[in-house]
Amino acid sequence: MNRREFLTNVSTGAAGFWIAGRQHGFGQEKSPNAKVNVAHIGVAGMRGQDHLNAMAAQNIVALCDVDDKNLAQAATKLPNATKYNDFREMLEKEKSLDCVVVSTPDHIHAPAGVMAMKLGRHLYSEKPLARTVYEVRVMTETARERKLQTQMGTQIHAGDNYRRVVELVQGGAIGKVAEAHVWLGGTQWTASGLPKEGTPAPEGLHWDLWLGPSEERPYSNRYHPAKWRCYWNFGGGHLADMGCHYMDLVFWSLKLQHCLTAEAEGPEVDPHGAPPWLVAKWSFPARGELPACRVTWYHGDKQPPQLAEGKLGDWKGPGVLFVGEKGLLVSNYGNHKLLPEADYKEFQR
């Protein structure tokens, strides 16, 4: 299928983003103890392989990847699964599917996820949920209309450390919190303009299918296999890639929903991709007995003043900082610390 045909299908809804679909009727005939028929879209990389392993006890009936080598490797453990390069073809042909796992680059999350849900398939999609707010809203409404079970892959959310931090913050260990900071060093997901020249795509990579509904462009290793995250057409830089994990802890602990204001400071805007550094601020209203609060994100060489002033002791690397009336709580994926440490010596971590 060439690019013109792909975009025609997407725009007409024949087998793309806005497909009308039909209800699948999951659960009408299956026993609660029966295995689930699963299809995986995107079978390579850490997340794709992890999801295949996690679902190994179910019936993995179909595998889809735009790279023939990835498909062949995944099929060595699942020789009975049908292989596809095009998720639209797979979703149309595999009538017995109960659910779909999407582990693709960000720009395919919504097209694949919406089509799967409109065909009545339950959905597990990797983070971030989609590339734009509009796509997220469409996915949310589709899941609601079809009454489907869905989950986004923020695996850290289920860890003991995050759960304990939420307990500490909501239990008042540091008092009321009106300020939180999230920071992440590094500049690896930074765009530096578009590639000036393309190169032939690697053998076995169906580049047109990798692009999906994005505008046509020649292959470049500046996009694939990993740096697509730098470019707005495919990803959202550091904030989209890692913010969903770290900001999750802030939203969960402080019971945040919609912000009142948002502002950002950064270098000169690159129309094509993500900046090397960013300071973004959101203000949130009071929530019942919880006070209004301000949340600030930093990446690149930017960091919260408490870190620069040495108030976090020997804390290293990225983190989430809650500033309370009584003290501070700083956390990352697996560890947290209450400060000043002298005030919390007898406190159960």
C-alpha positions in Angstrom: 0.0 0.0 0.0 1.5 3.4 -1.0 1.2 6.6 1.0 -1.7 8.0 -1.0 -3.7 4.9 -0.3 -2.8 5.1 3.4 -4.0 8.7 3.8 -7.1 8.0 1.7 -8.0 5.2 4.1 -7.4 7.5 7.1 -9.5 10.3 5.7 -12.4 8.2 4.6 -12.5 6.1 7.7 -12.3 2.9 5.8 -9.7 1.4 8.1 -8.1 4.3 9.9 -8.4 6.8 12.8 -12.1 7.6 12.5 -13.4 4.2 11.5 -17.1 3.8 12.4 -16.5 0.2 13.6 -18.8 -2.2 15.3 -19.2 -3.6 18.8 -17.3 -6.8 19.4 -19.3 -8.1 22.3 -16.4 -9.0 24.5 -17.4 -11.2 27.4 -20.8 -12.3 26.0 -19.7 -15.9 25.5 -16.4 -16.1 27.4 -16.0 -17.6 30.8 -14.2 -15.2 33.3 -11.5 -17.9 33.5 -11.0 -18.2 29.7 -7.9 -16.9 28.1 -8.0 -13.6 26.3 -7.2 -13.3 22.6 -4.6 -10.5 22.3 -2.9 -8.7 19.4 0.3 -6.7 19.9 1.1 -3.6 17.8 4.8 -2.8 18.1 6.8 -5.8 19.3 10.3 -4.5 19.7 12.1 -2.4 22.2 11.9 -2.7 26.0 8.2 -2.1 26.3 7.1 -4.2 23.3 9.1 -7.2 24.5 8.0 -6.7 28.1 4.4 -6.7 27.1 4.8 -9.9 25.1 6.3 -11.6 28.1 3.7 -10.2 30.4 0.9 -11.5 28.2 2.5 -14.9 27.5 -0.2 -16.8 29.5 -2.9 -15.4 27.2 -3.7 -16.3 23.6 -1.4 -14.0 21.6 -3.0 -14.5 18.2 -1.5 -11.7 16.1 1.7 -9.6 16.0 2.2 -6.4 14.1 5.3 -4.4 13.5 6.5 -2.2 10.6 9.9 -3.8 10.8 10.2 -7.4 9.4 13.2 -8.1 11.6 11.2 -7.3 14.7 8.3 -9.5 13.6 10.6 -12.4 12.9 12.3 -12.1 16.3 9.0 -12.0 18.2 7.6 -14.9 16.1 10.4 -17.2 17.3 8.5 -17.5 20.6 5.1 -17.2 19.1 5.2 -19.2 15.9 1.4 -19.6 15.8 0.6 -15.9 15.9 -0.2 -14.3 12.5 2.2 -11.6 11.5 1.3 -8.2 10.0 3.1 -5.0 9.1 -0.1 -2.9 8.9 -2.2 -2.6 12.1 -5.3 -1.7 10.0 -5.1 -4.9 8.1 -4.6 -6.9 11.3 -7.6 -5.3 13.1 -9.9 -5.9 10.2 -8.9 -9.5 9.7 -8.6 -10.7 13.2 -12.2 -11.1 14.2 -11.6 -13.0 17.4 -9.6 -10.3 19.2 -10.6 -9.3 22.7 -7.9 -6.7 23.4 -5.0 -4.9 21.8 -1.6 -3.8 23.2 -0.1 -0.7 21.5 3.7 -0.2 22.0 4.5 2.0 19.0 6.0 5.5 18.7 3.7 8.1 20.1 2.2 9.3 16.8 0.6 5.8 16.2 -1.0 5.5 19.7 -4.2 7.3 18.7 -4.7 5.9 15.2 -4.2 2.3 16.3 -6.0 2.7 19.6 -9.1 4.4 18.3 -9.4 1.9 15.5 -9.1 -1.0 17.9 -11.7 0.5 20.3 -14.1 1.3 17.5 -14.0 -2.3 16.6 -14.8 -3.2 20.2 -11.4 -4.2 21.4 -10.2 -3.4 24.9 -7.0 -1.4 24.9 -3.7 -1.2 26.7 -1.6 1.7 25.3 1.9 2.8 26.2 2.5 6.2 27.5 2.1 9.0 26.6 -1.5 8.2 25.7 -1.3 10.2 22.5 0.6 12.9 20.7 -1.9 15.8 21.1 -4.6 16.8 23.5 -7.2 16.4 20.8 -6.1 12.8 20.2 -6.4 12.1 23.9 -9.9 13.5 24.0 -10.9 11.3 21.0 -9.5 8.2 22.6 -11.2 9.0 25.9 -14.6 9.6 24.3 -14.3 6.4 22.2 -13.5 4.3 25.2 -16.5 5.8 27.1 -18.9 5.4 24.2 -17.9 1.7 23.7 -17.8 0.9 27.4 -14.3 -0.6 27.1 -11.6 -1.5 29.6 -8.5 0.6 29.0 -5.1 1.2 30.6 -2.1 3.4 29.9 1.4 2.1 30.5 2.6 4.1 33.4 4.1 1.1 35.2 5.7 3.2 38.0 2.2 4.1 39.2 1.9 0.6 40.6 5.1 0.6 42.6 5.4 0.6 46.3 7.4 3.8 46.4 4.8 5.9 44.6 2.1 4.4 46.8 4.0 5.3 50.0 4.7 8.9 48.8 1.0 9.4 48.1 0.2 8.1 51.6 2.7 10.5 53.2 1.6 13.5 51.3 -2.2 12.9 51.7 -1.6 11.8 55.4 -0.1 15.2 56.2 3.4 14.1 56.9 4.8 17.4 55.6 1.7 19.5 56.1 -0.4 21.2 53.4 1.4 21.4 50.1 1.1 24.5 47.9 4.2 24.0 45.8 5.7 21.1 43.9 8.6 20.7 41.5 9.6 18.1 38.9 13.0 18.0 37.2 14.8 15.9 34.7 18.3 16.4 33.5 19.6 15.6 30.0 19.0 16.9 26.5 18.9 13.7 24.5 15.3 14.4 23.2 16.2 17.7 21.6 15.6 18.6 18.0 18.2 20.5 16.0 16.2 21.2 12.9 15.0 18.8 10.3 17.5 16.4 8.6 18.7 18.1 5.4 18.9 14.8 3.4 17.4 11.4 3.7 19.0 8.0 3.4 17.5 4.6 2.3 15.5 3.0 5.0 17.0 -0.1 6.6 16.1 -3.4 4.9 12.8 -4.7 6.2 11.6 -1.4 7.6 8.3 -0.3 5.9 9.0 3.4 6.3 5.7 4.5 4.9 3.8 2.5 7.5 6.1 3.8 10.2 5.2 7.4 9.3 1.5 6.5 9.4 -0.7 9.7 9.1 2.3 12.0 9.5 3.4 14.1 6.6 5.7 12.3 4.1 9.5 12.7 4.5 12.5 10.6 3.6 14.0 8.2 6.2 16.7 9.4 8.5 18.4 7.9 11.5 17.6 11.3 13.2 14.0 9.9 13.4 14.4 6.2 13.7 14.9 4.1 15.8 14.7 6.4 18.9 15.1 10.1 18.2 11.6 10.5 16.8 10.7 11.7 20.3 12.5 15.0 19.5 10.1 16.0 16.8 6.5 17.3 17.2 5.1 15.2 14.3 6.1 12.0 16.2 6.6 12.9 19.9 6.9 15.6 22.5 10.4 15.7 23.8 11.3 15.2 27.5 8.0 16.5 28.9 5.9 14.0 26.9 8.3 11.1 27.2 9.1 11.3 31.0 6.7 13.9 32.4 3.8 11.3 32.4 5.8 9.3 34.9 7.0 12.0 37.2 4.0 14.3 36.9 1.8 11.3 37.7 3.1 11.3 41.3 2.2 15.0 41.7 -1.3 14.7 40.3 -2.0 11.6 42.3 -0.7 12.9 45.6 -2.3 16.3 45.4 -5.5 15.2 43.7 -5.0 17.6 40.8 -7.3 17.9 37.8 -7.5 21.0 35.6 -5.1 23.9 35.8 -6.1 27.5 36.0 -3.0 28.9 34.2 0.0 27.6 32.3 3.2 29.3 31.2 6.6 28.3 30.0 10.0 29.6 29.5 12.5 28.2 27.1 14.9 28.9 24.2 13.8 30.2 20.8 11.0 28.1 19.6 11.9 25.4 17.0 8.8 24.8 14.9 9.9 21.2 14.2 10.9 19.8 17.6 11.5 19.9 21.3 13.7 22.3 23.2 17.0 21.5 25.0 15.6 23.1 28.2 12.3 24.2 29.5 10.7 25.6 32.7 6.9 25.2 32.6 4.5 26.3 35.4 0.9 25.4 36.1 -1.4 26.8 38.8 -4.2 24.8 40.3 -7.2 25.9 42.4 -8.0 24.8 45.9 -9.5 21.3 46.1 -11.8 21.0 49.2 -9.4 21.3 52.2 -6.4 21.2 49.9 -4.9 24.6 49.1 -4.3 26.1 45.7 -0.9 25.0 44.4 1.7 25.7 41.8 3.6 22.9 39.9 6.9 23.6 38.0 8.6 21.3 35.5 12.3 21.7 34.6 14.5 19.9 32.1 17.9 20.4 30.6 20.2 22.3 32.9 17.3 23.8 34.9 16.4 22.8 38.4 14.3 23.9 41.4 15.9 26.4 43.8 15.8 24.0 46.7 18.1 21.7 44.9 20.5 24.5 43.8 20.5 25.8 47.4 21.5 22.4 48.8 18.3 21.9 50.8 17.8 18.4 49.5 21.1 17.0 50.9 22.8 14.4 48.8 19.9 13.9 46.5 21.1 13.0 43.0 19.4 12.8 39.6 15.8 13.6 38.6 13.1 14.0 41.2 9.7 15.2 42.4 9.7 17.6 45.3 6.7 18.4 47.5 7.1 21.6 49.6 4.9 21.4 52.6 4.2 23.6 55.6 6.1 21.2 57.9 8.8 19.9 55.6 9.9 18.6 52.3 9.4 15.3 50.5 11.6 14.4 47.5 11.1 11.2 45.4 12.1 9.4 42.3 10.9 6.1 40.9 12.2 3.9 43.6 13.1 6.0 46.6 11.9 9.0 48.7 13.3 11.1 51.5 11.6 13.3 54.1 13.5 16.6 55.0 14.9 17.9 57.2 16.0 14.4 58.1 16.4 15.4 61.8 12.7 16.1 62.0 11.7 12.7 60.6 14.2 10.4 62.3 11.4 8.4 64.0 9.1 8.6 61.0 8.3 5.4 59.2 9.4 5.8 55.6 
